[in-house]
Amino acid sequence: MAQDDGIAIFGINFQISSMPSIPFLQTLRERTAASHQALEQNALSVNLVSAGVTEKDYSLYIQRLYGFMSGFERWVFPMLDGLVADLSARKKSAVMEANLVALGVDPVLLPVVDAEFFARLYQTTAQAMGGFYVMEGSTLGGIIINKHLQKTLGDAVFSEYFNVYGTHTGGMWKEFLAVLTNYSEKEGVREEIIVAASKTFAALEQWLVTASLQPVVR
């Protein structure tokens, strides 16, 4: 029997793949549900999908998310090199920078989460994979957000980040889940991945709300 190997974003369950039922993925979703929901319910996230969303709401969200995403790519991606074959194709910070420039924001001036924080959060490859699960899962929510922004703001914003994988979003997610599952089974690191994913949701939520973690840079 096949099960949904998708993820719930803003109350909508994405049925992305038809992979065989995998208890690990189900457990991963269930045990990160609370921290995932908290991320969706913070003020920036709620404003972004509201009927009254403004360009300012969008800009602030991208600015904050960029600070976490660019740091993650700089400091955590090297830990995943060789494990995720198409890792370079999954980088998103360059697209975010283009979004920011279009909004009149200089990315160089934005605060970015530093190496020390990521080194404490991700001490092993398994923990880094747990974090990457969260960052990749954000592309699914991007489908909803992109459609909403196009409907409410139209051409007022350049929202390419929220459609970063385009029509390949489902396939990219399915491929990542396969890598994640195979790695977790081969290395016996399911618990490390789950705990790290939950901590990543919490850290990202804190950063979006306060632009502050322990510690931050620049």
Steps between C-alpha positions, in 0.01 A plus 500: 500500500632844413477792737541875470868588518427868478478761769231726646547867416257767625241230566526342156642150469719453192486152351828524317606144442378142477795346679431188709382559855803607705446509879806722548352782290170474681676517836711792380189695400313418820781589738581829326135602460487732803816693413395510135161644593663764721709612201188539287320695771758771564400852397719521189370171361138587574530844339654348189195285427237751615256668265652836590863407437714794389829533319652603833380172659656304218826694514541453875433128475759454225754712687467291815492166321804595294700550818438139599509342153824661387670403824372144469636471146834649597562293811284186479499409131868390514394233752259355241736505205519153346185384677247709307607462138326811365587720796616798293167504313323536835667827596245779534689800637590638156132509401417664832766764436338576164165533678650738753672718241169526312348622828770761543681315780876441504557139622851588617352721773277228647585303816592137432508210745862417566722192488511461878125458528482244221801313641315456829172400338647261243792304637445193281395429144176347630414822680579700187263275305229571756550869442498458125166318524352822636664724241393279209148464636464877472485466121159334534362790698648724233248363250213633710669827585598573140143450378367717781747782431427495128128522577524775761801706389539400137811645339561725799751249635760275344429175684720258308634355825162347578506319168869414510462146360203576277337189355778286650396569860322166550780301341771679699314431824447133418867458411608662824269280708654194336852618587394589855328167557783292355756689706301467822461125454859435393657703782239434769460871576124547497486659844777749420319610185166543676639698793704725270201566276289604797776728628535653154130587481531666843818690413357622170181615671701692759715661231203606289333665798798664669793490253690379804655169597783399727716628343457690171744686282552831322 
